[in-house]
Amino acid sequence: MERPAWAPRSIDISVPSVSRMYDFYLGGSHNFEVDREAARRAMEFMPGLPKIMQANRAFMRRAVRFAAAEGIDQFLDIGSGIPTFGNVHEVAARSRPGSRVVYVDHDPVAVAHSEAVLAGHDDAGVVAADLLKPHDILASPQVERLIDLNRPVALLLVAILHFVEDADDPYGAVAELSGALAPGSMLVLTHASYEGVPLPAERASGAVDVYKDIRNPLIMRSREEIARFFEGYDMVEPGLVPMPRWRPEGEPEDEDPYAFSGFAGVGRTA
């Protein structure tokens, strides 16, 4: 397999990547056949996976606009993935000029492309780091330069926590990050769940098995388990709901049934 110029030498292009599969679902071009093959296998069980990813992105954009309208001009997007249309810094800049954004990902392809997209943007940066190491994120030069932790921050954890197993303590990581944020900060979150999937759980679990096979287990948590991530936050109306039902700009009933898979919410600290 020939390595394209945009692929860092450090990555193994024979192994599927969750972020590159996500890019494929969204119609992006920064993925390999091994990623497309894994994504297609998952879609054999859940053909609506691209609709779920599109709903994630649409929710993220609405949540960023909401946070900006509420006065927040600092955004920390962890698990940001490969840049695609409508990135956080673009939405934030349109909604609140001068907003500052730091993207965080541990996928070298996502980091490399974020750096390329952000070239010349003084108000945005990217950190190569892992959600499970909050100190590395918070102490990074990019966060220290761009984010004032004494002022409210919107912490984005969109479609990332369901790739963290309970044994790795995702609740502890979120609590540590949240504890570093000033009063008035927001947590913006989406998470996969069997609840809302328009398929029997037995069939949907086939897609989950594909992620297990590529050693990136997909953890389908219940609504109650997802709500635990918001401990210490006051939920913004309408609460923790399927993605199309969070402050929709159109009629949720017009959305594809797969878009209602999983949950989304925004919380704010007092």
Contacts in CASP RR format, 6 or more apart in sequence:
PFRMAT RR
TARGET T0000
AUTHOR 0000-0000-0000
METHOD contacts of the structure
MODEL  1
MERPAWAPRSIDISVPSVSRMYDFYLGGSHNFEVDREAARRAMEFMPGLP
KIMQANRAFMRRAVRFAAAEGIDQFLDIGSGIPTFGNVHEVAARSRPGSR
VVYVDHDPVAVAHSEAVLAGHDDAGVVAADLLKPHDILASPQVERLIDLN
RPVALLLVAILHFVEDADDPYGAVAELSGALAPGSMLVLTHASYEGVPLP
AERASGAVDVYKDIRNPLIMRSREEIARFFEGYDMVEPGLVPMPRWRPEG
EPEDEDPYAFSGFAGVGRTA
1 13 0 8 1.000
1 14 0 8 1.000
1 32 0 8 1.000
1 33 0 8 1.000
3 9 0 8 1.000
3 13 0 8 1.000
6 30 0 8 1.000
6 109 0 8 1.000
6 112 0 8 1.000
6 113 0 8 1.000
6 116 0 8 1.000
7 13 0 8 1.000
7 32 0 8 1.000
7 109 0 8 1.000
8 108 0 8 1.000
8 109 0 8 1.000
8 112 0 8 1.000
10 108 0 8 1.000
11 17 0 8 1.000
11 108 0 8 1.000
11 109 0 8 1.000
13 32 0 8 1.000
13 34 0 8 1.000
14 34 0 8 1.000
15 34 0 8 1.000
15 214 0 8 1.000
16 34 0 8 1.000
16 35 0 8 1.000
16 37 0 8 1.000
16 38 0 8 1.000
16 214 0 8 1.000
16 216 0 8 1.000
17 31 0 8 1.000
17 35 0 8 1.000
17 107 0 8 1.000
17 109 0 8 1.000
18 107 0 8 1.000
18 163 0 8 1.000
18 211 0 8 1.000
18 214 0 8 1.000
18 216 0 8 1.000
19 79 0 8 1.000
19 81 0 8 1.000
19 82 0 8 1.000
19 105 0 8 1.000
19 107 0 8 1.000
19 109 0 8 1.000
19 110 0 8 1.000
20 30 0 8 1.000
20 31 0 8 1.000
20 32 0 8 1.000
20 35 0 8 1.000
20 82 0 8 1.000
20 107 0 8 1.000
20 109 0 8 1.000
21 31 0 8 1.000
21 35 0 8 1.000
21 38 0 8 1.000
21 39 0 8 1.000
21 42 0 8 1.000
22 53 0 8 1.000
22 81 0 8 1.000
22 82 0 8 1.000
22 159 0 8 1.000
23 29 0 8 1.000
23 30 0 8 1.000
23 31 0 8 1.000
23 35 0 8 1.000
23 81 0 8 1.000
23 82 0 8 1.000
23 84 0 8 1.000
24 31 0 8 1.000
24 35 0 8 1.000
24 36 0 8 1.000
24 39 0 8 1.000
25 39 0 8 1.000
25 49 0 8 1.000
25 50 0 8 1.000
25 52 0 8 1.000
25 53 0 8 1.000
26 50 0 8 1.000
26 53 0 8 1.000
26 54 0 8 1.000
26 57 0 8 1.000
26 84 0 8 1.000
27 50 0 8 1.000
28 82 0 8 1.000
28 84 0 8 1.000
30 82 0 8 1.000
30 109 0 8 1.000
30 113 0 8 1.000
31 39 0 8 1.000
38 210 0 8 1.000
38 213 0 8 1.000
38 214 0 8 1.000
39 49 0 8 1.000
41 210 0 8 1.000
42 49 0 8 1.000
42 206 0 8 1.000
42 207 0 8 1.000
42 210 0 8 1.000
42 211 0 8 1.000
43 49 0 8 1.000
43 50 0 8 1.000
43 207 0 8 1.000
45 199 0 8 1.000
45 203 0 8 1.000
45 204 0 8 1.000
45 205 0 8 1.000
45 206 0 8 1.000
45 207 0 8 1.000
45 210 0 8 1.000
46 52 0 8 1.000
46 197 0 8 1.000
46 199 0 8 1.000
46 203 0 8 1.000
46 204 0 8 1.000
46 206 0 8 1.000
46 207 0 8 1.000
46 258 0 8 1.000
47 258 0 8 1.000
48 256 0 8 1.000
48 258 0 8 1.000
49 207 0 8 1.000
49 258 0 8 1.000
51 256 0 8 1.000
51 258 0 8 1.000
51 259 0 8 1.000
52 192 0 8 1.000
52 258 0 8 1.000
52 259 0 8 1.000
52 261 0 8 1.000
52 262 0 8 1.000
53 159 0 8 1.000
54 259 0 8 1.000
55 243 0 8 1.000
55 244 0 8 1.000
55 255 0 8 1.000
55 256 0 8 1.000
55 258 0 8 1.000
55 259 0 8 1.000
55 260 0 8 1.000
55 261 0 8 1.000
56 158 0 8 1.000
56 159 0 8 1.000
56 190 0 8 1.000
56 243 0 8 1.000
56 264 0 8 1.000
57 84 0 8 1.000
57 86 0 8 1.000
58 243 0 8 1.000
58 244 0 8 1.000
59 158 0 8 1.000
59 190 0 8 1.000
59 243 0 8 1.000
59 244 0 8 1.000
59 246 0 8 1.000
59 264 0 8 1.000
60 88 0 8 1.000
60 156 0 8 1.000
60 158 0 8 1.000
60 188 0 8 1.000
60 190 0 8 1.000
61 86 0 8 1.000
61 91 0 8 1.000
62 246 0 8 1.000
62 247 0 8 1.000
62 248 0 8 1.000
62 249 0 8 1.000
63 154 0 8 1.000
63 156 0 8 1.000
63 188 0 8 1.000
63 246 0 8 1.000
63 264 0 8 1.000
63 265 0 8 1.000
63 266 0 8 1.000
64 75 0 8 1.000
64 88 0 8 1.000
64 91 0 8 1.000
64 92 0 8 1.000
64 95 0 8 1.000
64 154 0 8 1.000
64 156 0 8 1.000
64 188 0 8 1.000
65 91 0 8 1.000
65 95 0 8 1.000
66 236 0 8 1.000
66 247 0 8 1.000
66 266 0 8 1.000
67 75 0 8 1.000
67 154 0 8 1.000
67 186 0 8 1.000
67 188 0 8 1.000
67 266 0 8 1.000
68 91 0 8 1.000
68 92 0 8 1.000
68 95 0 8 1.000
68 96 0 8 1.000
68 99 0 8 1.000
69 95 0 8 1.000
69 96 0 8 1.000
70 186 0 8 1.000
70 268 0 8 1.000
71 96 0 8 1.000
71 152 0 8 1.000
72 96 0 8 1.000
72 152 0 8 1.000
72 153 0 8 1.000
72 154 0 8 1.000
72 185 0 8 1.000
72 186 0 8 1.000
73 92 0 8 1.000
73 96 0 8 1.000
73 98 0 8 1.000
73 99 0 8 1.000
73 100 0 8 1.000
74 99 0 8 1.000
74 100 0 8 1.000
74 101 0 8 1.000
74 146 0 8 1.000
74 147 0 8 1.000
74 148 0 8 1.000
74 151 0 8 1.000
74 152 0 8 1.000
74 153 0 8 1.000
74 154 0 8 1.000
75 88 0 8 1.000
75 89 0 8 1.000
75 92 0 8 1.000
75 99 0 8 1.000
75 100 0 8 1.000
75 101 0 8 1.000
75 102 0 8 1.000
75 153 0 8 1.000
75 154 0 8 1.000
75 156 0 8 1.000
76 101 0 8 1.000
76 102 0 8 1.000
76 104 0 8 1.000
76 137 0 8 1.000
76 143 0 8 1.000
76 147 0 8 1.000
76 153 0 8 1.000
76 154 0 8 1.000
76 155 0 8 1.000
76 156 0 8 1.000
76 177 0 8 1.000
77 88 0 8 1.000
77 101 0 8 1.000
77 102 0 8 1.000
77 103 0 8 1.000
77 104 0 8 1.000
77 156 0 8 1.000
77 158 0 8 1.000
78 104 0 8 1.000
78 105 0 8 1.000
78 131 0 8 1.000
78 137 0 8 1.000
78 155 0 8 1.000
78 156 0 8 1.000
78 157 0 8 1.000
78 160 0 8 1.000
78 177 0 8 1.000
79 103 0 8 1.000
79 104 0 8 1.000
79 105 0 8 1.000
79 106 0 8 1.000
79 110 0 8 1.000
79 131 0 8 1.000
79 157 0 8 1.000
79 158 0 8 1.000
79 159 0 8 1.000
79 160 0 8 1.000
80 87 0 8 1.000
80 88 0 8 1.000
80 103 0 8 1.000
80 104 0 8 1.000
80 105 0 8 1.000
80 110 0 8 1.000
80 114 0 8 1.000
80 126 0 8 1.000
80 156 0 8 1.000
81 103 0 8 1.000
81 105 0 8 1.000
81 107 0 8 1.000
81 110 0 8 1.000
81 114 0 8 1.000
82 107 0 8 1.000
82 109 0 8 1.000
82 110 0 8 1.000
82 113 0 8 1.000
82 114 0 8 1.000
83 110 0 8 1.000
83 113 0 8 1.000
83 114 0 8 1.000
83 117 0 8 1.000
87 117 0 8 1.000
88 101 0 8 1.000
88 103 0 8 1.000
88 156 0 8 1.000
89 99 0 8 1.000
89 101 0 8 1.000
89 103 0 8 1.000
89 118 0 8 1.000
89 121 0 8 1.000
89 123 0 8 1.000
89 124 0 8 1.000
92 99 0 8 1.000
92 101 0 8 1.000
93 99 0 8 1.000
93 123 0 8 1.000
98 123 0 8 1.000
99 123 0 8 1.000
100 123 0 8 1.000
100 124 0 8 1.000
100 146 0 8 1.000
100 147 0 8 1.000
101 123 0 8 1.000
101 124 0 8 1.000
101 125 0 8 1.000
101 146 0 8 1.000
102 124 0 8 1.000
102 125 0 8 1.000
102 126 0 8 1.000
102 127 0 8 1.000
102 140 0 8 1.000
102 142 0 8 1.000
102 143 0 8 1.000
102 146 0 8 1.000
102 147 0 8 1.000
103 114 0 8 1.000
103 118 0 8 1.000
103 124 0 8 1.000
103 125 0 8 1.000
103 126 0 8 1.000
103 127 0 8 1.000
104 126 0 8 1.000
104 127 0 8 1.000
104 129 0 8 1.000
104 131 0 8 1.000
104 137 0 8 1.000
105 111 0 8 1.000
105 114 0 8 1.000
105 126 0 8 1.000
105 128 0 8 1.000
105 129 0 8 1.000
106 128 0 8 1.000
106 129 0 8 1.000
106 130 0 8 1.000
106 131 0 8 1.000
108 128 0 8 1.000
111 126 0 8 1.000
111 128 0 8 1.000
114 125 0 8 1.000
114 126 0 8 1.000
115 125 0 8 1.000
115 126 0 8 1.000
118 124 0 8 1.000
118 125 0 8 1.000
118 126 0 8 1.000
123 146 0 8 1.000
124 146 0 8 1.000
125 142 0 8 1.000
125 146 0 8 1.000
126 142 0 8 1.000
127 136 0 8 1.000
127 137 0 8 1.000
127 140 0 8 1.000
127 142 0 8 1.000
127 143 0 8 1.000
129 136 0 8 1.000
129 137 0 8 1.000
129 140 0 8 1.000
130 136 0 8 1.000
131 137 0 8 1.000
131 157 0 8 1.000
131 160 0 8 1.000
131 161 0 8 1.000
131 164 0 8 1.000
131 170 0 8 1.000
131 173 0 8 1.000
132 164 0 8 1.000
132 168 0 8 1.000
132 169 0 8 1.000
132 170 0 8 1.000
132 173 0 8 1.000
134 173 0 8 1.000
134 176 0 8 1.000
134 177 0 8 1.000
134 180 0 8 1.000
135 176 0 8 1.000
137 143 0 8 1.000
137 177 0 8 1.000
138 149 0 8 1.000
138 177 0 8 1.000
138 180 0 8 1.000
143 149 0 8 1.000
147 153 0 8 1.000
149 180 0 8 1.000
149 181 0 8 1.000
149 182 0 8 1.000
150 182 0 8 1.000
151 182 0 8 1.000
152 181 0 8 1.000
152 182 0 8 1.000
152 183 0 8 1.000
152 184 0 8 1.000
152 185 0 8 1.000
152 186 0 8 1.000
153 181 0 8 1.000
153 182 0 8 1.000
153 185 0 8 1.000
153 186 0 8 1.000
154 185 0 8 1.000
154 186 0 8 1.000
154 188 0 8 1.000
155 177 0 8 1.000
155 178 0 8 1.000
155 181 0 8 1.000
155 185 0 8 1.000
155 186 0 8 1.000
155 187 0 8 1.000
155 188 0 8 1.000
156 188 0 8 1.000
156 189 0 8 1.000
157 174 0 8 1.000
157 187 0 8 1.000
157 188 0 8 1.000
157 189 0 8 1.000
157 190 0 8 1.000
157 229 0 8 1.000
158 188 0 8 1.000
158 189 0 8 1.000
158 190 0 8 1.000
159 190 0 8 1.000
159 191 0 8 1.000
159 192 0 8 1.000
161 170 0 8 1.000
161 174 0 8 1.000
161 189 0 8 1.000
161 191 0 8 1.000
161 219 0 8 1.000
161 226 0 8 1.000
161 229 0 8 1.000
162 191 0 8 1.000
162 192 0 8 1.000
162 218 0 8 1.000
162 219 0 8 1.000
162 220 0 8 1.000
162 221 0 8 1.000
163 211 0 8 1.000
163 216 0 8 1.000
163 217 0 8 1.000
163 218 0 8 1.000
163 219 0 8 1.000
164 170 0 8 1.000
164 173 0 8 1.000
164 219 0 8 1.000
165 217 0 8 1.000
165 219 0 8 1.000
166 219 0 8 1.000
170 229 0 8 1.000
171 228 0 8 1.000
171 229 0 8 1.000
171 231 0 8 1.000
174 187 0 8 1.000
174 229 0 8 1.000
175 231 0 8 1.000
178 185 0 8 1.000
178 187 0 8 1.000
178 232 0 8 1.000
178 233 0 8 1.000
178 269 0 8 1.000
181 269 0 8 1.000
182 269 0 8 1.000
183 269 0 8 1.000
183 270 0 8 1.000
184 268 0 8 1.000
184 269 0 8 1.000
184 270 0 8 1.000
185 268 0 8 1.000
185 269 0 8 1.000
186 233 0 8 1.000
186 236 0 8 1.000
186 266 0 8 1.000
186 267 0 8 1.000
186 268 0 8 1.000
186 269 0 8 1.000
187 229 0 8 1.000
187 230 0 8 1.000
187 233 0 8 1.000
187 266 0 8 1.000
187 267 0 8 1.000
187 268 0 8 1.000
188 265 0 8 1.000
188 266 0 8 1.000
188 267 0 8 1.000
189 226 0 8 1.000
189 229 0 8 1.000
189 230 0 8 1.000
189 264 0 8 1.000
189 265 0 8 1.000
189 266 0 8 1.000
190 243 0 8 1.000
190 262 0 8 1.000
190 263 0 8 1.000
190 264 0 8 1.000
190 265 0 8 1.000
191 221 0 8 1.000
191 226 0 8 1.000
191 229 0 8 1.000
191 262 0 8 1.000
191 263 0 8 1.000
191 264 0 8 1.000
192 218 0 8 1.000
192 219 0 8 1.000
192 220 0 8 1.000
192 221 0 8 1.000
192 261 0 8 1.000
192 262 0 8 1.000
193 220 0 8 1.000
193 221 0 8 1.000
193 222 0 8 1.000
193 223 0 8 1.000
193 226 0 8 1.000
193 261 0 8 1.000
193 262 0 8 1.000
193 263 0 8 1.000
194 201 0 8 1.000
194 204 0 8 1.000
194 205 0 8 1.000
194 220 0 8 1.000
195 222 0 8 1.000
195 223 0 8 1.000
195 262 0 8 1.000
195 263 0 8 1.000
196 242 0 8 1.000
196 260 0 8 1.000
196 261 0 8 1.000
196 262 0 8 1.000
197 204 0 8 1.000
197 258 0 8 1.000
197 261 0 8 1.000
197 262 0 8 1.000
198 257 0 8 1.000
198 258 0 8 1.000
198 260 0 8 1.000
198 261 0 8 1.000
204 220 0 8 1.000
207 218 0 8 1.000
208 217 0 8 1.000
208 218 0 8 1.000
208 220 0 8 1.000
211 217 0 8 1.000
211 218 0 8 1.000
212 218 0 8 1.000
223 240 0 8 1.000
223 263 0 8 1.000
226 240 0 8 1.000
226 263 0 8 1.000
227 240 0 8 1.000
230 240 0 8 1.000
230 265 0 8 1.000
230 267 0 8 1.000
232 269 0 8 1.000
233 267 0 8 1.000
233 268 0 8 1.000
233 269 0 8 1.000
234 267 0 8 1.000
234 268 0 8 1.000
234 269 0 8 1.000
234 270 0 8 1.000
235 265 0 8 1.000
235 266 0 8 1.000
235 267 0 8 1.000
236 265 0 8 1.000
236 266 0 8 1.000
236 267 0 8 1.000
236 268 0 8 1.000
238 245 0 8 1.000
238 246 0 8 1.000
238 247 0 8 1.000
239 246 0 8 1.000
239 265 0 8 1.000
239 266 0 8 1.000
240 263 0 8 1.000
240 264 0 8 1.000
240 265 0 8 1.000
241 263 0 8 1.000
241 264 0 8 1.000
241 265 0 8 1.000
242 252 0 8 1.000
242 259 0 8 1.000
242 260 0 8 1.000
242 261 0 8 1.000
242 262 0 8 1.000
242 263 0 8 1.000
242 264 0 8 1.000
243 259 0 8 1.000
243 260 0 8 1.000
243 262 0 8 1.000
243 263 0 8 1.000
243 264 0 8 1.000
244 252 0 8 1.000
244 255 0 8 1.000
244 259 0 8 1.000
244 260 0 8 1.000
245 252 0 8 1.000
245 260 0 8 1.000
246 264 0 8 1.000
246 265 0 8 1.000
246 266 0 8 1.000
END
